[in-house]
């Protein structure tokens, strides 16, 4: 220790580069941890889940397909739990579609819509 | 010039070399940090954008849900609903508002979800009643429907008790024995729903209310050119003391109503493009000309509305005396021409005149005040060389000489060959209900007949 304090010649480039690398790895891990905390889902997961929900919502609103759904689907190597609940009052059908990760209660997409069903 | 690098390489003192290494390392560190932070910012902003997009899609669906819910209420008899806000099961918010837009209802619905807000609007009109499946429905009970000349009718015909008869004008009968293909349904008393006056009156009341809240006044006449839209952008309700010329302007108003009140006449020309919830009300006439393009707009004229000279119109024209579509003007779905005989002398002659050779895809409606006697003449006139696709509805008379792909519902047909007026005659007209390839947009009809209403989907939805 006494030798180090007496050494006034500074650090070598190797010492500095190694310490910088260690610092960067630590900093990167910290930021990655922070961003994953901020964003519960990956961008890819979010896009795929949204497309999936839109697909079912279009079936409901455009094709008037009012079947309740509770299923697990795999898209882009990811598994999602898709749930469509329907509450029909008179000829007004109310839809709610939620997409979560399989075996998770974290809701990725939560869509709601209503549609007037034709009498014909 | 002396370079730093050359100085460093020539320094003999070892202790000073260490300082230069520190500088180099710091520079490398800065570069690495910059690259790293840029990548991180990019990833986070992409993620944020996707979250924003998803929330916006959710809000858009909520706005759509509001329109559907309002339509459901309208079909259950609640035509005019006050503005309301409600929460949804996914923690969103829907705000809806119903106003009259000419003879239609206009629903504005705003969906709110996680700081994103989307407003959708929709026009609501009547689902065509069954008699629009026939080529002709004529309600007059006193005269038979007479067919003469080179007339051809493809489709069913609904008539009063006198039925349908081939006739002769100046000794000439129908030129083809197969002048009619279809069934003739004879009714002792034929009752068809009329225009819902409550909706039109409501629109007038709302328009008058906007008129009392003028935000900008232009003294004298005003020319709105390509660069002079400041007044339009800054004011929701504009009053022009004299005449208005809109020349080469592009005016667009997607969700909020903008009103232009003109004390004189209006001319829209110079390839002007006007679209959205804009109402132009003139005490005098309104002339649309010179390749102008109008979509969704309401033109309300005290005198006349003339649509001509290569213009394209898919809005609503309302007038009490004359609407004329001429030259090479084009009418596009869901255009609507409404002649409403309010405040017109009972013996006046008023008309919707269709003489353009361009594409005419529209709904024409002549609404006759029930207090008017039959000395008045409110008619729809389709010229010999014109081809019209859609519905023609006249609570009074129709003079049909051109080609109609669609259905005509009228109280009486009318054919004039000087010096004789032929009551309930058709001559040289072609009518085919099979040729209609779309469902024309009908206005709000009386609800006493249990009419159903629907959302009129526009091709460029949903700017509306």
Interface residues (C-beta under 8 A of the other chain):
Chain A: X9 X10 X12 X13 X16 X17 X20 X24 X27 X28 X31 X35 X38 X39 X43 X46 X47 X50 X54 X57 X61 X90 X91 X92 X94 X96 X98 X109 X110 X111 X112 X113 X114 X115 X116 X119
Chain B: X15 X18 X19 X21 X22 X24 X25 X28 X29 X32 X33 X36 X40 X43 X44 X46 X47 X50 X51 X53 X54 X57 X58 X61 X62 X64 X65 X68 X69 X71 X72 X75 X76 X88 X89 X90 X91 X92 X452
